[in-house]
């Protein structure tokens, strides 16, 4: 049993303390109050996960997807940044732990401060999505103006060449006629 305990808890993240919940029952991982700024790599057999009272602002998409045997998660008292990047955590908690979601409050941006994450709508969290097309449109219009400028320049050059040939022909013709 000691050997089993060693192999299962050696997966424990460095910044956390881990306890085995009896044989084959998984791990209790306590990462609370450790000043963490990101979620550590967690073993798949995590049953209880405590991440409360840290400096977490977001969770990267997919970071918690492998925790299929999770039964309890505490993730409150973190300065969550409730922009579109928090959507993964919101949806994950809706599936895994509604009580934990109810305890999460936003810290930033200012309009979201102290609001419960669970009550925010897609419109409030979808701010990042709207920024991308605006930048693309700026590039589109800039490129369109550059292309139009190049076409107008080519037309003017072609017209100037045609006009200059006509002028040269008229000059030669007038010299021929005056002889």
C-alpha positions in Angstrom: 0.0 0.0 0.0 2.9 2.4 0.7 4.3 1.8 -2.8 0.8 2.6 -4.3 0.7 5.8 -2.2 4.1 6.9 -3.5 3.3 6.4 -7.2 -0.1 8.2 -6.9 1.0 11.2 -5.0 4.2 11.8 -6.9 2.0 13.4 -9.5 1.2 16.1 -7.0 1.9 19.7 -8.3 5.0 21.2 -6.5 3.0 24.2 -5.2 0.3 22.1 -3.6 -0.2 19.5 -0.9 -1.8 16.1 -1.8 -3.5 13.4 0.1 -4.6 10.0 -1.2 -8.3 9.3 -0.6 -7.9 5.6 0.1 -6.8 3.1 -2.5 -8.2 3.7 -6.0 -10.3 6.7 -4.8 -8.0 9.4 -6.2 -6.3 12.5 -4.8 -7.3 15.4 -2.6 -5.2 18.3 -4.0 -5.0 21.5 -1.9 -3.5 24.4 -3.7 -5.4 27.1 -1.7 -3.6 30.2 -0.5 -0.4 29.7 -2.4 -0.3 32.9 -4.4 -0.7 30.9 -7.6 -1.2 32.9 -10.8 -1.9 29.9 -13.0 -3.5 26.5 -12.5 -0.8 23.9 -12.1 -0.7 20.6 -14.1 -3.1 18.3 -12.3 -3.1 14.5 -12.2 -6.1 12.8 -13.9 -7.1 11.0 -10.7 -7.9 14.3 -8.9 -11.1 13.9 -6.9 -11.0 17.1 -4.8 -9.3 20.3 -6.0 -8.9 23.4 -3.8 -7.6 26.5 -5.7 -9.3 29.1 -3.6 -7.6 32.3 -2.3 -4.9 32.6 -5.0 -4.1 35.1 -7.7 -5.8 33.3 -10.6 -7.3 35.6 -13.2 -8.2 33.0 -15.8 -7.9 29.3 -16.8 -6.5 28.3 -20.2 -9.1 26.5 -22.4 -8.7 22.7 -21.9 -6.7 22.9 -18.7 -9.3 21.1 -16.6 -10.7 18.8 -19.3 -8.8 15.6 -18.1 -10.2 15.7 -14.6 -13.0 13.2 -15.2 -13.1 11.8 -11.6 -13.5 15.3 -10.0 -16.1 15.4 -7.2 -15.4 18.7 -5.5 -13.8 21.9 -6.6 -13.2 25.2 -4.7 -12.0 28.0 -6.9 -13.5 31.2 -5.2 -11.5 34.2 -3.8 -9.4 34.7 -6.9 -9.2 38.0 -8.9 -11.0 36.7 -11.9 -10.8 38.7 -15.1 -14.3 38.3 -16.6 -13.7 38.9 -20.3 -14.2 36.4 -23.1 -11.2 34.4 -21.9 -13.1 33.3 -18.7 -15.8 31.6 -20.8 -14.0 28.2 -20.7 -14.0 28.3 -16.9 -17.7 29.4 -16.7 -18.8 26.6 -19.1 -16.6 24.0 -17.4 -18.0 24.9 -13.9 -21.6 24.8 -15.3 -20.9 21.2 -16.2 -18.8 20.1 -13.2 -19.7 22.2 -10.2 -22.6 24.6 -10.2 -22.1 25.4 -6.4 -18.5 26.5 -7.1 -19.6 28.7 -10.0 -22.1 30.4 -7.7 -19.2 31.5 -5.4 -17.1 33.1 -8.1 -17.0 36.9 -8.4 -15.3 39.0 -11.1 -12.5 41.4 -10.1 -12.0 43.0 -13.6 -12.8 44.7 -15.9 -14.4 47.5 -13.9 -18.0 47.1 -15.2 -18.0 43.4 -14.1 -16.4 44.0 -10.7 -18.1 41.9 -7.9 -20.6 40.4 -10.3 -21.1 36.6 -10.0 -19.6 34.8 -13.0 -22.5 32.5 -13.2 -24.9 35.4 -13.9 -22.9 36.9 -16.8 -24.3 36.4 -20.3 -22.5 35.7 -23.5 -22.9 39.4 -24.6 -21.1 40.5 -21.5 -18.3 38.0 -22.0 -18.1 38.2 -25.8 -16.2 41.5 -25.9 -13.0 40.0 -27.3 -14.8 38.5 -30.3 -15.9 41.9 -31.4 -12.4 43.4 -31.4 -11.0 41.0 -34.0 -13.3 41.8 -37.0 -12.7 45.6 -36.5 -8.9 45.1 -36.9 -9.5 42.9 -40.0 -11.8 45.6 -41.5 -9.2 48.3 -40.9 -6.7 46.2 -42.9 -9.3 45.5 -45.5 -10.1 49.2 -46.1 -6.4 50.2 -46.0 -5.6 47.5 -48.6 -8.6 48.5 -50.8 -7.4 52.1 -50.8 -3.8 51.1 -51.7 -5.1 48.9 -54.6 -7.4 51.6 -55.9 -4.5 54.1 -55.7 -2.3 51.7 -57.7 -5.0 51.2 -60.4 -5.7 55.0 -60.8 -1.9 55.6 -61.1 -1.7 52.9 -63.9 -4.6 54.4 -65.7 -3.0 57.9 -65.5 0.3 56.6 -66.8 -1.3 54.7 -69.7 -3.4 57.8 -70.6 -0.2 60.0 -70.4 1.7 57.6 -72.7 -1.2 57.5 -75.2 -1.5 61.3 -75.2 2.3 61.7 -75.6 2.4 59.4 -78.6 -0.5 61.3 -80.2 1.4 64.6 -79.5 4.6 63.2 -81.1 2.7 62.0 -84.2 1.0 65.4 -84.6 4.4 67.2 -84.3 6.0 64.9 -86.9 3.0 65.3 -89.2 3.1 69.2 -89.0 6.9 69.1 -89.7 6.2 66.8 -92.8 3.4 69.1 -94.1 5.5 72.3 -93.7 8.2 70.9 -96.1 
